[in-house]
Amino acid sequence: MEETLSMFTASDIERYINTYAIPWAINIAMAIAIFVIGRIIVGILLSVFRRVMAKSKYDEMLINFVESIVSAILMLFVIVASLDQLGVDTTSLVAIVGAAGLAIGLSLQDSLKNFAAGVMLLVFKPFKQGNYVEAAGTAGIVQKIGIFHTVMTSLDNKEITIPNGKIYSDNITNYSAKDTRRCDMTFGIGYDDDLLKAKRILQELVDEETRIMKEPACLIGVAELGDSSVNFTVRPWVAASDNLAVRLAFTEAVKLRFDAEGISIPYPQMDVHFFKEADKTVSAKESA
């Protein structure tokens, strides 16, 4: 009896090992191998991806962010393949992940919009850090281009944070994109002043300002016969970094020189003429 029980137990254990233990051990080993090899392959792919992106001179923030997304997606495939090797029903798992992703996407529509716009800004680079730009109705110096927001500093040193979605959906004016800029200025003189003398003075001031470029040549001409003044337009070309400084210095120089030369800079005015009509009293007798 004891021998029969012993033989039955040994046989049962052997069958259990052959039927369950060995196949499970093989599946676990295969799942671990798939996971380890998958991680190695993912690492190699990410390394190649980073080198390609670096050669394309994309922004480092964009490279890191896209790399993290690609890594998460590839590792998800590796995990699903490993679980499938263990016999886990991955169909329901994928469905759950997809449903969760859809729910998160619907709840974060604005954030996803800003994220997509941030990626486009980093890829196409309409501006970069340090540029003076006007975007979404705001002007300032770009300090940081983030995935969701762009941070700028105004000329009076206020920090401005703008959602990328607003920036990308609006016009963008980059004042720092070019090395040179045209500095448009307008100066008025009185109708009784010497027009040719004023034009000569403006040309002399342009020639004296060393920051004004010789080529392209500065345009000086009468732009308008206004209500109260004859308006000159002066359009010199300067380095982009000198634009404001030249505008301020040149305007001051014009005022001082016009005062010294007796040329007036009129302000808006209106002449009002009064006419008094004589009383005409006609008596009834005269009219008769």
Secondary structure, 3 states (H helix, E strand, C coil): CHHHHHHHHHHHHHHHHHHHHHHHHHHHHHHHHHHHHHHHHHHHHHHHHHHHHHHCCCCHHHHHHHHHHHHHHHHHHHHHHHHHHCCCCHHHHHHHHHHHHHHHHHHCHHHHHHHHHHHHHHHHCCCCCCCEEEECCEEEEEEEECCCEEEEECCCCCEEEEEHHHHHCCCEEECCCCCEEECCEEEEECCCCCHHHHHHHHHHHHHHCCCECCCCCCEEEEEEECCCCEEEEEECEEEHHHHHHHHHHHHHHHHHHHHHHCCCCCCCCCCCCCCCCCCCCCCHHHHC
